[in-house]
Amino acid sequence: MRERLVGLLEKLDLTLALAKEVLDEDQIDSTASLAKTARARLAYPDDLIIAALAGGTGSGKSSILNAISGEEMADVGGVRPTTSEPLAVAEPGRIGSVSGYLDELGIEVVPAASAPSWLVLVDLPDTDSVEVEHRHLVETLLPSIDVVVWVADPEKYRDESLHSLIRRLTAHEGQMVFVLNQVDRLSEEGRAQVVADFGVSLGEDGLADPTVIATAANPPSGPALGVDDLVEALHRLATDPLMLQAKLLADIEGAASTLAEMAGATGTDFETRVGELVDEASRLIGNGETDPATALLTEFVESLGLPQLDAISTKIPAAVETAYRQTGTPLRRRTVFSRLWWVRSRSAPSHTEQMAKVTESITAELVDPMREVLRQRAQLAASVADLSLTVASLTTR
C-alpha cells in the first residue's frame, strides 16, 4: 500500500504543477502543504501513530496525557489556558522516528518511559482558548495528525467551538475517538445519559458511528477510570493497516475536489460561441463601430468567468483598434486625382480581404490567448479527474 500511496502523491505533484499555470498561488497553497505533509508522514514507521488530544479549557486533556504516559508530563493547574504550546510524549526509543516530522509541525516531543511504544501523544492548546493564535494553531495542526482524540467534559460537551471543528473533519471519522472526561462527577445514571447525549450531538455534526469513551483521568481519589479503554481504542487504530491509507486518501480526495471546483468549466461550446463572436465583432469593426465591438468582446470574455482572462480583457480596446486599422481608409474615385491614385485604388485590398485581415487580427490578439488558457484548464481538469479515479480505485480495494 505504501508504494501505491507514493504513486498517488506523484500524481498529486503533477496536478499541482498544472494548477500553478492556471490558479493563483494562494489557491493551491493548502494542497501543496498537504502533499508535503503526506510525504513526511510516509517517512515514519507504519507501526507508530500520532494521536492528538483536542478539546476545550478544563476538559482534562493534560490529565489524560499524564495518565497514558504514566508520568506528570503536562501541567493540570488552574490557570487557563493551561496548554499554551503543543507538547508530545513518546517512548524514548521511538522519538527519533518522528522528531523531524514533529519539528516541522512545531511540536516539542519529550520522552516518557512508560508511554506505549506504538504511540506519540500530543496535547494541543484549547479549542476554545481566549488566545486566537491557540485556536488557529489547533486548526493548522489537526490535518497533520493521524488520530484526533476529542476530549469534552460533562458541562461543555455540546460547546460550539468544539463541534465546529469536528464538523470540518467529518471525512476523517475513522480517525476520531471521543472522550467524555471527568465522569466521576456524575452518578452512574447521569453518566450514561450524558454519554448518550454526547453521541447524539456528534450525530448532529454528521458522524455516522462515533465512539464515545467515558473517563476520569484525574479523579480526586482512587485510580483513573476508562483510560485503559481509550488506550485500547487507540491501539486498534494503530494496528489497522488501512488506517493510514484511509486518512491520506480522504485528504487527497478532498484536495482533488477543491482543485476541481477552482478549475471550473467553461462548457464544450466555446468554439461555436467564439466563431459567432468573431464574425459579429469583425462585421462591427468593418463598419467602423469599434465601441460596440469592444463591448461585445468584453461581455463574452467576462461571461466565461475565469480570472485568468482578466489580462486578455484589458487588451480588448487596443486589439479592436489594431483590427480596425486592417480595414484601411475608405476609397473613393475622383477624376481630379493623378494616375498614381488610380493605380493605388485598383490595387487596394477588396472588402473580403480586409475583413479576413480583421478576423485574423482579432483571432491572434484575443481568441488564441483565450484558447491557451482553456487548454491549460482542460489539462488540469483531466489531471484532477485521473487523480480522483485513482483515489476511488484505492478506496474500494
Secondary structure, DSSP 8 states (H G I E B T S, - for coil): -HHHHHHHHHHHHHHHHHHTTTS-HHHHHHHHHHHHHHHHHHTS-TT-EEEEEEE-TTS-HHHHHHHHHTS--S---SSSS---S-EEEE-GGGHHHHHHHHHHHT-EEEE-TTS-TTEEEEE---TT-SSHHHHHHHHHHGGG-SEEEEEE-TTTTT-HHHHHHHHHTGGGGGGEEEEE--GGGS-HHHHHHHHHHHHHHHHHTT-SS--EEE-BSS-SSS--BSHHHHHHHHHHHHT-HHHHHHHHHHHHHHHHHHHHHHH----S-HHHHHHHHHHHHHHHHHTT-HHHHHHHHHHHHHHT--GGGHHHHHTHHHHHHHHHHTT-------TTS-HHHHHHHHHS--HHHHHHHHHHHHIIIIIHHHHHHHHHHHHHHHHHHHHHHHHHHHHT-
